[in-house]
Amino acid sequence: MLLGALVGDIIGSPYERHNTKEKDFALITERTRFTDDSVMTMAVAHTLRKWKKGE
């Protein structure tokens, strides 16, 4: 699930402000990048993992 969230965010990053309804679009472009959502997803996952271990 975590990988899917990150991949979806990165693939969707060029279309974040300029939505598309096309079903045939480029998955990787020169504007593809990780976003703040990717960073926050990783931070929450890291925190939950530490919490589960009891650290």
C-alpha positions, 0 to 999 in steps of 0.5 A: 500500500505504501508503495502504491501511494508513493507511485501514485503521487509521483505519477500524478504530480505533473497533473496536480494543478492541471488535471486531466480526464485523459486515460492515455497520459504519460506516466513519467515526464520532465515534470514528474517529481515527489511532492510534499504528500510523498514526504508526509506519507513516508514520515507517517509510515516511519512514525507508525513503524517506530511506534509499533516497535515500541521505540 
